[in-house]
Amino acid sequence: MIENDNEYIQELQENRLGLKELLKDIVEVRKNIKSIMPTTTEFSKRFLLENKMKTVSDVVSSELSIRKQIDSSIKTEFDLANKTTGDSDITDMRALAGAIEKYEKEKKDKK
């Protein structure tokens, strides 16, 4: 059982690395989106503007979804590691991760 759990933890870590790479690409696309937005309000380009806005929305939505998957993966890994080891160090790591998440949220809310 522990061997399978360790394999699962390793797979979670590998998946998270892949998600982080994908996230980098999506963040880069989001940064480059400004170049596709029209600077005028011509109504003849309204259809094009609407499609571009949908694209922007989809890119941001994808970024948020990947961030949620990474968070979920980390929490799952902590839970699984805690289950297999039962060590208090894992509990301390969970508390630390929760404190970091709270700090990041407060930092974001201040902006």
N, CA, C and O atoms as a GROMACS GRO file, in nm:
protein
  444
    1MET      N    1   0.082  -0.119   0.000
    1MET     CA    2   0.000   0.000   0.000
    1MET      C    3   0.086   0.125   0.000
    1MET      O    4   0.062   0.218  -0.077
    2ILE      N    5   0.187   0.128   0.086
    2ILE     CA    6   0.274   0.246   0.094
    2ILE      C    7   0.347   0.266  -0.038
    2ILE      O    8   0.366   0.379  -0.082
    3GLU      N    9   0.389   0.156  -0.100
    3GLU     CA   10   0.459   0.168  -0.229
    3GLU      C   11   0.369   0.233  -0.333
    3GLU      O   12   0.414   0.319  -0.408
    4ASN      N   13   0.242   0.194  -0.338
    4ASN     CA   14   0.148   0.255  -0.431
    4ASN      C   15   0.126   0.402  -0.397
    4ASN      O   16   0.115   0.486  -0.487
    5ASP      N   17   0.120   0.434  -0.269
    5ASP     CA   18   0.103   0.573  -0.227
    5ASP      C   19   0.222   0.657  -0.269
    5ASP      O   20   0.205   0.771  -0.313
    6ASN      N   21   0.343   0.603  -0.255
    6ASN     CA   22   0.463   0.676  -0.296
    6ASN      C   23   0.463   0.699  -0.447
    6ASN      O   24   0.504   0.805  -0.493
    7GLU      N   25   0.418   0.600  -0.522
    7GLU     CA   26   0.407   0.617  -0.668
    7GLU      C   27   0.304   0.725  -0.701
    7GLU      O   28   0.324   0.805  -0.792
    8TYR      N   29   0.196   0.726  -0.627
    8TYR     CA   30   0.092   0.826  -0.648
    8TYR      C   31   0.144   0.965  -0.616
    8TYR      O   32   0.116   1.060  -0.689
    9ILE      N   33   0.219   0.978  -0.508
    9ILE     CA   34   0.278   1.108  -0.472
    9ILE      C   35   0.373   1.153  -0.582
    9ILE      O   36   0.372   1.270  -0.620
   10GLN      N   37   0.455   1.062  -0.632
   10GLN     CA   38   0.549   1.097  -0.739
   10GLN      C   39   0.473   1.140  -0.864
   10GLN      O   40   0.514   1.236  -0.931
   11GLU      N   41   0.365   1.071  -0.897
   11GLU     CA   42   0.285   1.108  -1.013
   11GLU      C   43   0.222   1.246  -0.994
   11GLU      O   44   0.217   1.326  -1.087
   12LEU      N   45   0.174   1.275  -0.874
   12LEU     CA   46   0.119   1.407  -0.844
   12LEU      C   47   0.225   1.515  -0.865
   12LEU      O   48   0.196   1.621  -0.921
   13GLN      N   49   0.346   1.489  -0.820
   13GLN     CA   50   0.454   1.586  -0.835
   13GLN      C   51   0.487   1.608  -0.982
   13GLN      O   52   0.508   1.721  -1.025
   14GLU      N   53   0.492   1.501  -1.060
   14GLU     CA   54   0.521   1.513  -1.203
   14GLU      C   55   0.409   1.588  -1.275
   14GLU      O   56   0.436   1.672  -1.362
   15ASN      N   57   0.284   1.558  -1.240
   15ASN     CA   58   0.171   1.628  -1.300
   15ASN      C   59   0.175   1.776  -1.266
   15ASN      O   60   0.146   1.861  -1.351
   16ARG      N   61   0.211   1.807  -1.143
   16ARG     CA   62   0.218   1.946  -1.100
   16ARG      C   63   0.326   2.021  -1.178
   16ARG      O   64   0.308   2.137  -1.214
   17LEU      N   65   0.439   1.955  -1.203
   17LEU     CA   66   0.544   2.019  -1.284
   17LEU      C   67   0.494   2.049  -1.425
   17LEU      O   68   0.522   2.155  -1.480
   18GLY      N   69   0.418   1.955  -1.483
   18GLY     CA   70   0.360   1.977  -1.615
   18GLY      C   71   0.260   2.091  -1.614
   18GLY      O   72   0.257   2.172  -1.707
   19LEU      N   73   0.179   2.098  -1.510
   19LEU     CA   74   0.082   2.207  -1.498
   19LEU      C   75   0.153   2.341  -1.484
   19LEU      O   76   0.108   2.441  -1.540
   20LYS      N   77   0.263   2.343  -1.411
   20LYS     CA   78   0.337   2.468  -1.395
   20LYS      C   79   0.396   2.514  -1.527
   20LYS      O   80   0.399   2.634  -1.555
   21GLU      N   81   0.444   2.421  -1.609
   21GLU     CA   82   0.496   2.457  -1.741
   21GLU      C   83   0.384   2.513  -1.829
   21GLU      O   84   0.402   2.613  -1.898
   22LEU      N   85   0.268   2.448  -1.826
   22LEU     CA   86   0.153   2.496  -1.902
   22LEU      C   87   0.109   2.632  -1.852
   22LEU      O   88   0.072   2.718  -1.932
   23LEU      N   89   0.113   2.651  -1.723
   23LEU     CA   90   0.076   2.779  -1.664
   23LEU      C   91   0.168   2.891  -1.713
   23LEU      O   92   0.122   3.001  -1.742
   24LYS      N   93   0.297   2.862  -1.723
   24LYS     CA   94   0.392   2.962  -1.775
   24LYS      C   95   0.352   3.005  -1.916
   24LYS      O   96   0.354   3.124  -1.947
   25ASP      N   97   0.314   2.909  -2.000
   25ASP     CA   98   0.274   2.941  -2.137
   25ASP      C   99   0.148   3.026  -2.138
   25ASP      O  100   0.139   3.123  -2.214
   26ILE      N  101   0.051   2.991  -2.055
   26ILE     CA  102  -0.075   3.066  -2.052
   26ILE      C  103  -0.053   3.207  -1.999
   26ILE      O  104  -0.113   3.302  -2.050
   27VAL      N  105   0.032   3.222  -1.899
   27VAL     CA  106   0.062   3.355  -1.846
   27VAL      C  107   0.129   3.439  -1.955
   27VAL      O  108   0.099   3.558  -1.967
   28GLU      N  109   0.217   3.379  -2.032
   28GLU     CA  110   0.282   3.451  -2.142
   28GLU      C  111   0.181   3.495  -2.247
   28GLU      O  112   0.190   3.607  -2.298
   29VAL      N  113   0.085   3.409  -2.279
   29VAL     CA  114  -0.020   3.445  -2.374
   29VAL      C  115  -0.103   3.561  -2.319
   29VAL      O  116  -0.136   3.655  -2.391
   30ARG      N  117  -0.136   3.552  -2.190
   30ARG     CA  118  -0.215   3.658  -2.128
   30ARG      C  119  -0.141   3.791  -2.133
   30ARG      O  120  -0.202   3.896  -2.155
   31LYS      N  121  -0.011   3.789  -2.113
   31LYS     CA  122   0.067   3.912  -2.119
   31LYS      C  123   0.070   3.970  -2.260
   31LYS      O  124   0.077   4.092  -2.277
   32ASN      N  125   0.065   3.883  -2.361
   32ASN     CA  126   0.071   3.929  -2.499
   32ASN      C  127  -0.065   3.966  -2.556
   32ASN      O  128  -0.073   4.011  -2.670
   33ILE      N  129  -0.170   3.948  -2.480
   33ILE     CA  130  -0.305   3.974  -2.528
   33ILE      C  131  -0.326   4.121  -2.562
   33ILE      O  132  -0.404   4.154  -2.651
   34LYS      N  133  -0.258   4.209  -2.492
   34LYS     CA  134  -0.276   4.352  -2.516
   34LYS      C  135  -0.253   4.387  -2.663
   34LYS      O  136  -0.314   4.480  -2.715
   35SER      N  137  -0.166   4.315  -2.728
   35SER     CA  138  -0.135   4.346  -2.868
   35SER      C  139  -0.250   4.312  -2.963
   35SER      O  140  -0.254   4.364  -3.074
   36ILE      N  141  -0.343   4.226  -2.921
   36ILE     CA  142  -0.452   4.192  -3.012
   36ILE      C  143  -0.578   4.276  -2.988
   36ILE      O  144  -0.673   4.268  -3.065
   37MET      N  145  -0.577   4.355  -2.882
   37MET     CA  146  -0.694   4.437  -2.852
   37MET      C  147  -0.692   4.564  -2.936
   37MET      O  148  -0.590   4.632  -2.942
   38PRO      N  149  -0.803   4.595  -3.002
   38PRO     CA  150  -0.806   4.717  -3.084
   38PRO      C  151  -0.803   4.842  -2.996
   38PRO      O  152  -0.852   4.842  -2.883
   39THR      N  153  -0.745   4.947  -3.049
   39THR     CA  154  -0.734   5.071  -2.972
   39THR      C  155  -0.847   5.168  -3.006
   39THR      O  156  -0.863   5.270  -2.938
   40THR      N  157  -0.924   5.139  -3.108
   40THR     CA  158  -1.035   5.226  -3.144
   40THR      C  159  -1.167   5.157  -3.111
   40THR      O  160  -1.171   5.037  -3.083
   41THR      N  161  -1.273   5.235  -3.114
   41THR     CA  162  -1.405   5.179  -3.082
   41THR      C  163  -1.492   5.173  -3.207
   41THR      O  164  -1.613   5.198  -3.200
   42GLU      N  165  -1.434   5.141  -3.318
   42GLU     CA  166  -1.510   5.132  -3.443
   42GLU      C  167  -1.610   5.018  -3.432
   42GLU      O  168  -1.575   4.907  -3.392
   43PHE      N  169  -1.733   5.046  -3.468
   43PHE     CA  170  -1.837   4.944  -3.460
   43PHE      C  171  -1.823   4.839  -3.570
   43PHE      O  172  -1.877   4.730  -3.557
   44SER      N  173  -1.752   4.870  -3.676
   44SER     CA  174  -1.732   4.771  -3.782
   44SER      C  175  -1.644   4.656  -3.734
   44SER      O  176  -1.645   4.548  -3.793
   45LYS      N  177  -1.569   4.678  -3.628
   45LYS     CA  178  -1.482   4.575  -3.575
   45LYS      C  179  -1.542   4.510  -3.450
   45LYS      O  180  -1.472   4.442  -3.375
   46ARG      N  181  -1.669   4.531  -3.429
   46ARG     CA  182  -1.734   4.481  -3.308
   46ARG      C  183  -1.728   4.329  -3.298
   46ARG      O  184  -1.700   4.276  -3.191
   47PHE      N  185  -1.754   4.258  -3.407
   47PHE     CA  186  -1.750   4.112  -3.406
   47PHE      C  187  -1.610   4.064  -3.369
   47PHE      O  188  -1.595   3.972  -3.289
   48LEU      N  189  -1.510   4.125  -3.427
   48LEU     CA  190  -1.372   4.088  -3.398
   48LEU      C  191  -1.339   4.115  -3.251
   48LEU      O  192  -1.274   4.034  -3.185
   49LEU      N  193  -1.384   4.227  -3.201
   49LEU     CA  194  -1.361   4.262  -3.061
   49LEU      C  195  -1.427   4.161  -2.968
   49LEU      O  196  -1.367   4.120  -2.869
   50GLU      N  197  -1.550   4.122  -2.998
   50GLU     CA  198  -1.620   4.025  -2.914
   50GLU      C  199  -1.546   3.893  -2.909
   50GLU      O  200  -1.534   3.831  -2.803
   51ASN      N  201  -1.498   3.848  -3.025
   51ASN     CA  202  -1.424   3.722  -3.029
   51ASN      C  203  -1.292   3.731  -2.952
   51ASN      O  204  -1.250   3.635  -2.887
   52LYS      N  205  -1.228   3.846  -2.962
   52LYS     CA  206  -1.103   3.864  -2.888
   52LYS      C  207  -1.129   3.866  -2.738
   52LYS      O  208  -1.050   3.812  -2.660
   53MET      N  209  -1.239   3.928  -2.698
   53MET     CA  210  -1.273   3.932  -2.556
   53MET      C  211  -1.304   3.791  -2.504
   53MET      O  212  -1.269   3.758  -2.391
   54LYS      N  213  -1.370   3.709  -2.586
   54LYS     CA  214  -1.395   3.570  -2.547
   54LYS      C  215  -1.263   3.496  -2.531
   54LYS      O  216  -1.248   3.416  -2.439
   55THR      N  217  -1.169   3.522  -2.620
   55THR     CA  218  -1.038   3.458  -2.612
   55THR      C  219  -0.966   3.498  -2.484
   55THR      O  220  -0.909   3.414  -2.414
   56VAL      N  221  -0.970   3.626  -2.453
   56VAL     CA  222  -0.908   3.675  -2.330
   56VAL      C  223  -0.971   3.606  -2.209
   56VAL      O  224  -0.901   3.560  -2.119
   57SER      N  225  -1.102   3.599  -2.208
   57SER     CA  226  -1.172   3.536  -2.098
   57SER      C  227  -1.134   3.388  -2.084
   57SER      O  228  -1.114   3.340  -1.973
   58ASP      N  229  -1.124   3.319  -2.195
   58ASP     CA  230  -1.087   3.177  -2.193
   58ASP      C  231  -0.944   3.158  -2.141
   58ASP      O  232  -0.918   3.064  -2.066
   59VAL      N  233  -0.854   3.245  -2.181
   59VAL     CA  234  -0.715   3.233  -2.136
   59VAL      C  235  -0.706   3.255  -1.985
   59VAL      O  236  -0.639   3.178  -1.916
   60VAL      N  237  -0.772   3.358  -1.935
   60VAL     CA  238  -0.768   3.385  -1.791
   60VAL      C  239  -0.836   3.272  -1.715
   60VAL      O  240  -0.787   3.230  -1.609
   61SER      N  241  -0.946   3.222  -1.767
   61SER     CA  242  -1.015   3.110  -1.704
   61SER      C  243  -0.925   2.986  -1.699
   61SER      O  244  -0.922   2.915  -1.598
   62SER      N  245  -0.852   2.961  -1.806
   62SER     CA  246  -0.760   2.848  -1.808
   62SER      C  247  -0.650   2.864  -1.703
   62SER      O  248  -0.614   2.768  -1.635
   63GLU      N  249  -0.599   2.985  -1.692
   63GLU     CA  250  -0.494   3.011  -1.593
   63GLU      C  251  -0.545   2.982  -1.452
   63GLU      O  252  -0.478   2.917  -1.373
   64LEU      N  253  -0.664   3.032  -1.421
   64LEU     CA  254  -0.721   3.011  -1.288
   64LEU      C  255  -0.748   2.863  -1.262
   64LEU      O  256  -0.726   2.813  -1.151
   65SER      N  257  -0.795   2.793  -1.363
   65SER     CA  258  -0.823   2.651  -1.349
   65SER      C  259  -0.695   2.572  -1.320
   65SER      O  260  -0.695   2.483  -1.235
   66ILE      N  261  -0.588   2.606  -1.390
   66ILE     CA  262  -0.462   2.536  -1.367
   66ILE      C  263  -0.409   2.566  -1.227
   66ILE      O  264  -0.356   2.477  -1.160
   67ARG      N  265  -0.422   2.690  -1.184
   67ARG     CA  266  -0.379   2.725  -1.049
   67ARG      C  267  -0.457   2.645  -0.944
   67ARG      O  268  -0.400   2.600  -0.844
   68LYS      N  269  -0.586   2.627  -0.966
   68LYS     CA  270  -0.668   2.548  -0.873
   68LYS      C  271  -0.624   2.402  -0.874
   68LYS      O  272  -0.620   2.338  -0.769
   69GLN      N  273  -0.590   2.348  -0.992
   69GLN     CA  274  -0.545   2.209  -1.002
   69GLN      C  275  -0.413   2.190  -0.927
   69GLN      O  276  -0.393   2.089  -0.861
   70ILE      N  277  -0.325   2.287  -0.938
   70ILE     CA  278  -0.196   2.279  -0.867
   70ILE      C  279  -0.221   2.280  -0.717
   70ILE      O  280  -0.163   2.200  -0.644
   71ASP      N  281  -0.307   2.370  -0.670
   71ASP     CA  282  -0.340   2.376  -0.528
   71ASP      C  283  -0.400   2.244  -0.480
   71ASP      O  284  -0.364   2.194  -0.374
   72SER      N  285  -0.491   2.191  -0.558
   72SER     CA  286  -0.556   2.065  -0.524
   72SER      C  287  -0.454   1.951  -0.518
   72SER      O  288  -0.460   1.865  -0.430
   73SER      N  289  -0.361   1.951  -0.612
   73SER     CA  290  -0.258   1.849  -0.615
   73SER      C  291  -0.170   1.855  -0.490
   73SER      O  292  -0.135   1.752  -0.433
   74ILE      N  293  -0.136   1.976  -0.450
   74ILE     CA  294  -0.053   1.992  -0.329
   74ILE      C  295  -0.128   1.941  -0.207
   74ILE      O  296  -0.072   1.870  -0.124
   75LYS      N  297  -0.255   1.978  -0.196
   75LYS     CA  298  -0.334   1.934  -0.081
   75LYS      C  299  -0.350   1.782  -0.080
   75LYS      O  300  -0.342   1.719   0.025
   76THR      N  301  -0.372   1.723  -0.197
   76THR     CA  302  -0.385   1.578  -0.207
   76THR      C  303  -0.255   1.509  -0.167
   76THR      O  304  -0.256   1.408  -0.096
   77GLU      N  305  -0.143   1.565  -0.211
   77GLU     CA  306  -0.014   1.508  -0.175
   77GLU      C  307   0.009   1.515  -0.024
   77GLU      O  308   0.056   1.418   0.035
   78PHE      N  309  -0.024   1.627   0.038
   78PHE     CA  310  -0.009   1.640   0.182
   78PHE      C  311  -0.097   1.538   0.255
   78PHE      O  312  -0.053   1.472   0.350
   79ASP      N  313  -0.222   1.525   0.211
   79ASP     CA  314  -0.313   1.431   0.274
   79ASP      C  315  -0.262   1.288   0.261
   79ASP      O  316  -0.266   1.211   0.357
   80LEU      N  317  -0.214   1.253   0.142
   80LEU     CA  318  -0.164   1.118   0.119
   80LEU      C  319  -0.037   1.093   0.198
   80LEU      O  320  -0.020   0.986   0.256
   81ALA      N  321   0.052   1.190   0.201
   81ALA     CA  322   0.175   1.174   0.278
   81ALA      C  323   0.144   1.164   0.426
   81ALA      O  324   0.207   1.086   0.498
   82ASN      N  325   0.048   1.240   0.472
   82ASN     CA  326   0.009   1.234   0.613
   82ASN      C  327  -0.051   1.098   0.647
   82ASN      O  328  -0.027   1.044   0.755
   83LYS      N  329  -0.128   1.044   0.555
   83LYS     CA  330  -0.191   0.913   0.576
   83LYS      C  331  -0.085   0.803   0.583
   83LYS      O  332  -0.095   0.712   0.665
   84THR      N  333   0.015   0.811   0.496
   84THR     CA  334   0.114   0.704   0.490
   84THR      C  335   0.217   0.713   0.600
   84THR      O  336   0.262   0.610   0.651
   85THR      N  337   0.254   0.834   0.638
   85THR     CA  338   0.358   0.847   0.740
   85THR      C  339   0.301   0.870   0.879
   85THR      O  340   0.354   0.819   0.978
   86GLY      N  341   0.192   0.946   0.886
   86GLY     CA  342   0.134   0.978   1.015
   86GLY      C  343   0.228   1.066   1.098
   86GLY      O  344   0.214   1.077   1.220
   87ASP      N  345   0.323   1.127   1.031
   87ASP     CA  346   0.426   1.207   1.097
   87ASP      C  347   0.374   1.347   1.125
   87ASP      O  348   0.298   1.402   1.045
   88SER      N  349   0.414   1.404   1.235
   88SER     CA  350   0.369   1.538   1.270
   88SER      C  351   0.434   1.643   1.181
   88SER      O  352   0.382   1.754   1.170
   89ASP      N  353   0.548   1.610   1.117
   89ASP     CA  354   0.612   1.705   1.026
   89ASP      C  355   0.520   1.738   0.909
   89ASP      O  356   0.518   1.852   0.862
   90ILE      N  357   0.444   1.641   0.863
   90ILE     CA  358   0.351   1.663   0.754
   90ILE      C  359   0.241   1.759   0.800
   90ILE      O  360   0.200   1.848   0.726
   91THR      N  361   0.194   1.741   0.920
   91THR     CA  362   0.092   1.830   0.975
   91THR      C  363   0.146   1.971   0.984
   91THR      O  364   0.076   2.068   0.953
   92ASP      N  365   0.271   1.984   1.027
   92ASP     CA  366   0.334   2.115   1.033
   92ASP      C  367   0.345   2.176   0.894
   92ASP      O  368   0.325   2.296   0.878
   93MET      N  369   0.377   2.094   0.793
   93MET     CA  370   0.385   2.144   0.656
   93MET      C  371   0.248   2.191   0.609
   93MET      O  372   0.238   2.292   0.540
   94ARG      N  373   0.143   2.119   0.646
   94ARG     CA  374   0.009   2.160   0.607
   94ARG      C  375  -0.026   2.294   0.670
   94ARG      O  376  -0.086   2.380   0.604
   95ALA      N  377   0.010   2.312   0.796
   95ALA     CA  378  -0.016   2.438   0.864
   95ALA      C  379   0.062   2.550   0.796
   95ALA      O  380   0.010   2.661   0.778
   96LEU      N  381   0.185   2.522   0.759
   96LEU     CA  382   0.268   2.621   0.690
   96LEU      C  383   0.208   2.654   0.554
   96LEU      O  384   0.202   2.771   0.516
   97ALA      N  385   0.165   2.552   0.480
   97ALA     CA  386   0.104   2.575   0.350
   97ALA      C  387  -0.023   2.659   0.364
   97ALA      O  388  -0.049   2.747   0.282
   98GLY      N  389  -0.102   2.630   0.466
   98GLY     CA  390  -0.223   2.709   0.489
   98GLY      C  391  -0.190   2.854   0.522
   98GLY      O  392  -0.258   2.946   0.475
   99ALA      N  393  -0.087   2.875   0.602
   99ALA     CA  394  -0.046   3.011   0.636
   99ALA      C  395   0.004   3.085   0.512
   99ALA      O  396  -0.023   3.204   0.496
  100ILE      N  397   0.077   3.015   0.426
  100ILE     CA  398   0.127   3.077   0.303
  100ILE      C  399   0.011   3.115   0.212
  100ILE      O  400   0.008   3.225   0.158
  101GLU      N  401  -0.086   3.025   0.197
  101GLU     CA  402  -0.203   3.054   0.115
  101GLU      C  403  -0.279   3.175   0.170
  101GLU      O  404  -0.322   3.261   0.094
  102LYS      N  405  -0.294   3.182   0.302
  102LYS     CA  406  -0.364   3.294   0.364
  102LYS      C  407  -0.288   3.424   0.339
  102LYS      O  408  -0.349   3.526   0.307
  103TYR      N  409  -0.157   3.421   0.352
  103TYR     CA  410  -0.074   3.539   0.327
  103TYR      C  411  -0.085   3.584   0.182
  103TYR      O  412  -0.100   3.703   0.156
  104GLU      N  413  -0.079   3.489   0.089
  104GLU     CA  414  -0.090   3.522  -0.054
  104GLU      C  415  -0.225   3.584  -0.084
  104GLU      O  416  -0.234   3.680  -0.161
  105LYS      N  417  -0.331   3.531  -0.022
  105LYS     CA  418  -0.465   3.584  -0.045
  105LYS      C  419  -0.476   3.726   0.009
  105LYS      O  420  -0.531   3.815  -0.057
  106GLU      N  421  -0.424   3.748   0.130
  106GLU     CA  422  -0.429   3.881   0.188
  106GLU      C  423  -0.347   3.980   0.105
  106GLU      O  424  -0.387   4.095   0.088
  107LYS      N  425  -0.235   3.935   0.056
  107LYS     CA  426  -0.149   4.019  -0.028
  107LYS      C  427  -0.222   4.057  -0.157
  107LYS      O  428  -0.215   4.171  -0.202
  108LYS      N  429  -0.292   3.960  -0.214
  108LYS     CA  430  -0.367   3.983  -0.339
  108LYS      C  431  -0.484   4.078  -0.313
  108LYS      O  432  -0.511   4.167  -0.394
  109ASP      N  433  -0.552   4.060  -0.201
  109ASP     CA  434  -0.666   4.145  -0.168
  109ASP      C  435  -0.626   4.290  -0.146
  109ASP      O  436  -0.706   4.381  -0.171
  110LYS      N  437  -0.504   4.314  -0.100
  110LYS     CA  438  -0.457   4.449  -0.076
  110LYS      C  439  -0.433   4.524  -0.206
  110LYS      O  440  -0.439   4.647  -0.209
  111LYS      N  441  -0.405   4.451  -0.313
  111LYS     CA  442  -0.380   4.515  -0.443
  111LYS      C  443  -0.505   4.566  -0.498
  111LYS      O  444  -0.505   4.624  -0.607
   0.00000   0.00000   0.00000
